């Protein structure tokens, strides 16, 4: 299903895109793409994804991705997923392949947004995808607590965004579990950190609801 763009949000609903084609990016973006990503498990296992070329693009490697999803495997099925600093959408599409019901992608790089749209159309998951053209930090700051089941983030290694997002999540747990990729030599405060060579994944979990919220109401008096 094609999409329309309203403000910073792109939904797959109507037949127009910014490059003048339906549902996919135009040639000016395709010339910059290279196919180097693949989905490693689930419904779309082995399918290839497009990603923009260029030094500013740093896709998550298969080893790190496999580690990410082995830890989150019980949380992904039927989950509402947020993919911050989404790039070409590799993490979000992997989540869809493994059973997530919907993914919100947040990205601000034009070539990455174009690749993401094309990837969604190629996989036929347009109805399960919402693409937001937005600064990821500003987007996260506007979220309500518990807005998602699972949230990913893969900010630039040279920035302080990984730690800033971890601190934001502590103040406002916008998902049941939040995980962020960062350089292994850059410490990020969280509940669990796993290292894969030069890369680390830090996981943070929302606190359980207050005990009072778990109590069943007393039956009415007889």
C-alpha positions as CSV (number, residue, x, y, z in Angstrom):
1,X,0.0,0.0,0.0
2,X,1.5,3.4,-0.9
3,X,1.9,6.1,1.7
4,X,1.5,9.8,2.2
5,X,3.7,12.3,4.1
6,X,2.2,14.7,6.7
7,X,4.6,16.9,8.6
8,X,7.4,14.7,10.0
9,X,5.5,11.5,9.7
10,X,5.2,9.2,6.7
11,X,2.4,6.7,6.5
12,X,1.9,4.2,3.8
13,X,-1.6,5.4,2.7
14,X,-1.7,7.4,-0.6
15,X,0.0,7.3,-4.0
16,X,2.8,9.8,-3.8
17,X,6.3,10.2,-2.6
18,X,8.9,12.9,-2.7
19,X,10.7,11.4,-5.8
20,X,7.7,11.1,-8.0
21,X,7.3,7.3,-7.9
22,X,4.8,5.2,-6.1
23,X,5.9,3.4,-2.9
24,X,9.6,3.5,-3.7
25,X,12.4,6.0,-4.0
26,X,13.5,7.5,-7.3
27,X,16.7,6.9,-9.3
28,X,18.6,9.8,-7.7
29,X,18.6,7.8,-4.4
30,X,19.0,4.3,-6.0
31,X,22.3,5.3,-7.5
32,X,23.7,5.8,-4.0
33,X,22.5,2.5,-2.6
34,X,24.5,-0.7,-2.0
35,X,22.9,-4.0,-1.0
36,X,24.9,-5.2,2.0
37,X,22.3,-6.1,4.7
38,X,20.3,-9.2,5.2
39,X,17.6,-10.4,7.5
40,X,19.0,-13.3,9.5
41,X,15.9,-15.1,10.9
42,X,12.1,-15.3,10.7
43,X,9.6,-14.8,7.9
44,X,12.0,-12.8,5.7
45,X,15.1,-14.8,6.5
46,X,17.8,-14.3,3.8
47,X,16.1,-11.3,2.2
48,X,18.4,-8.5,1.3
49,X,17.9,-4.9,2.4
50,X,19.3,-1.7,0.7
51,X,21.4,0.8,2.6
52,X,22.9,4.1,1.5
53,X,26.6,4.1,0.6
54,X,28.9,6.6,2.4
55,X,31.1,6.9,5.4
56,X,28.3,8.3,7.5
57,X,26.4,5.0,7.3
58,X,27.4,2.3,9.8
59,X,25.0,-0.7,9.6
60,X,24.8,-3.1,12.5
61,X,26.7,-6.3,11.7
62,X,25.1,-9.8,11.7
63,X,27.0,-10.9,14.9
64,X,25.8,-7.9,16.9
65,X,22.3,-8.2,15.4
66,X,22.1,-11.8,16.3
67,X,23.2,-11.0,19.9
68,X,20.6,-8.3,20.1
69,X,17.7,-10.5,19.1
70,X,18.8,-13.5,21.0
71,X,18.5,-11.4,24.2
72,X,15.1,-10.0,23.1
73,X,13.7,-13.1,21.5
74,X,10.9,-13.4,24.1
75,X,9.9,-9.7,23.8
76,X,9.6,-9.4,20.0
77,X,6.5,-11.5,19.0
78,X,3.4,-9.3,18.8
79,X,5.4,-6.3,20.0
80,X,5.0,-2.6,19.1
81,X,8.6,-1.6,18.2
82,X,10.4,1.7,18.0
83,X,13.6,2.0,15.9
84,X,15.4,5.3,16.7
85,X,18.3,6.4,14.5
86,X,16.9,3.7,12.2
87,X,19.2,4.2,9.2
88,X,17.9,1.9,6.5
89,X,15.6,0.1,9.0
90,X,17.6,-3.2,9.4
91,X,16.7,-3.6,13.1
92,X,13.0,-2.8,12.7
93,X,12.7,-5.1,9.6
94,X,14.4,-7.9,11.5
95,X,11.9,-7.4,14.3
96,X,9.0,-7.6,11.8
97,X,10.5,-10.8,10.4
98,X,10.5,-12.2,13.9
99,X,6.9,-11.5,14.7
100,X,6.6,-7.8,15.7
101,X,3.2,-6.5,14.8
102,X,4.3,-2.9,13.9
103,X,7.4,-0.7,13.8
104,X,7.8,3.0,14.0
105,X,11.1,4.1,12.3
106,X,12.7,7.5,13.2
107,X,15.4,8.9,10.9
108,X,16.4,12.3,9.6
109,X,18.8,11.3,6.7
110,X,17.1,11.6,3.3
111,X,19.0,8.7,1.6
112,X,18.3,6.4,4.6
113,X,14.6,7.3,4.5
114,X,14.4,6.5,0.8
115,X,16.1,3.2,1.3
116,X,13.8,2.4,4.2
117,X,10.7,3.1,2.1
118,X,12.0,0.9,-0.6
119,X,12.9,-1.9,1.8
120,X,9.3,-1.8,3.3
121,X,7.8,-2.0,-0.2
122,X,10.1,-4.9,-1.2
123,X,9.1,-6.9,1.9
124,X,5.5,-6.0,1.5
125,X,5.2,-4.7,5.0
126,X,4.0,-1.2,4.3
127,X,0.8,-1.6,6.4
128,X,2.9,-2.5,9.5
129,X,5.4,0.4,9.1
130,X,5.3,4.1,10.0
131,X,8.3,6.2,9.1
132,X,8.9,9.5,11.0
133,X,11.3,12.0,9.5
134,X,12.5,13.5,12.7
135,X,15.4,14.1,15.1
136,X,15.5,10.9,17.2
137,X,16.2,12.7,20.5
138,X,13.3,15.1,20.0
139,X,11.0,12.3,19.0
140,X,11.9,10.3,22.2
141,X,11.4,13.3,24.4
142,X,7.8,13.6,23.3
143,X,6.8,10.0,24.0
144,X,4.4,8.8,26.6
145,X,5.4,6.2,29.2
146,X,4.9,2.7,27.9
147,X,4.3,3.8,24.3
148,X,6.1,0.8,22.9
149,X,7.0,-2.8,24.0
150,X,10.5,-2.7,22.6
151,X,12.7,0.2,21.5
152,X,16.1,0.1,19.7
153,X,18.5,3.0,19.1
154,X,21.7,3.0,17.1
155,X,23.0,6.6,17.4
156,X,26.3,7.8,16.0
157,X,29.2,6.5,18.0
158,X,30.9,9.9,18.2
159,X,27.9,11.5,19.8
160,X,26.7,11.4,23.5
161,X,23.2,10.4,22.4
162,X,23.4,6.8,23.7
163,X,23.9,8.0,27.3
164,X,21.4,10.8,26.8
165,X,18.8,8.3,25.7
166,X,19.5,6.0,28.6
167,X,19.0,8.9,31.0
168,X,15.8,9.9,29.2
169,X,14.5,6.4,29.5
170,X,15.2,6.3,33.2
171,X,13.0,9.4,33.6
172,X,10.4,8.3,31.1
173,X,10.3,4.5,30.3
174,X,8.7,4.8,26.9
175,X,9.0,1.0,26.3
176,X,9.1,-2.1,28.4
177,X,12.7,-2.7,27.2
178,X,15.1,-0.2,25.6
179,X,18.4,-1.2,24.0
180,X,21.1,1.0,22.5
181,X,24.2,0.2,20.4
182,X,27.4,2.2,21.2
183,X,31.1,1.9,21.1
184,X,32.5,-0.7,23.5
185,X,34.9,1.9,25.0
186,X,32.1,4.3,25.7
187,X,30.3,3.5,28.9
188,X,26.5,3.8,29.0
189,X,24.6,3.3,32.3
190,X,22.0,0.5,32.0
191,X,20.8,-2.8,33.5
192,X,22.9,-5.1,31.3
193,X,25.7,-4.5,28.7
194,X,27.0,-7.1,26.2
195,X,30.2,-6.5,24.2
196,X,30.9,-7.8,20.7
197,X,34.4,-6.6,19.7
198,X,34.4,-2.8,19.3
199,X,30.6,-2.7,19.7
200,X,28.4,-2.9,22.9
201,X,24.7,-3.2,23.5
202,X,23.2,-1.8,26.7
203,X,19.8,-2.8,27.8
204,X,17.4,-1.0,30.1
205,X,14.1,-2.3,31.5
206,X,11.1,-0.4,32.6
207,X,10.3,-0.8,36.3
208,X,7.4,-3.1,37.2
209,X,4.1,-1.3,37.9
210,X,3.4,-0.4,41.5
211,X,2.2,-3.3,43.7
212,X,-1.1,-1.6,44.2
213,X,-1.7,-1.7,40.4
214,X,-1.3,-5.4,40.4
215,X,-3.8,-6.1,43.2
216,X,-7.2,-7.3,42.3
217,X,-10.1,-5.2,43.6
218,X,-11.9,-6.6,46.6
219,X,-15.3,-8.2,45.9
220,X,-18.3,-6.2,46.8
221,X,-19.7,-6.9,50.3
222,X,-22.4,-9.5,50.6
